[in-house]
Amino acid sequence: MTTRWSTNITPAERAARILIGGLGAVAGIVLLTGATSTLAVVLELLLVVAGLDLVVTGALGHCPLYAKLGHVPASLKGSTS
């Protein structure tokens, strides 16, 4: 069964998510190289995962949390994509 997600993120937000998420993921990876405690490793891994989540949702144009909350930006209302 194939499910098509609707686009619920504006183009500007998509670009921002990809940029900020990519920077966050890279920063987390860089910080992991110098991690000295378990807490630091856990927090830096969370930064990497959060960054990757932003990159994926930005690339797909669909945010599952927005969908769950019923949020659709005004500029996308009435859009069929």
Secondary structure, DSSP 8 states (H G I E B T S, - for coil): --------S-HHHHHHHHHHHHHHHHHHHHHHTT--SHHHHHHHHHHHHHHHHHHHHHHHT--HHHHHHT---GGGTT---
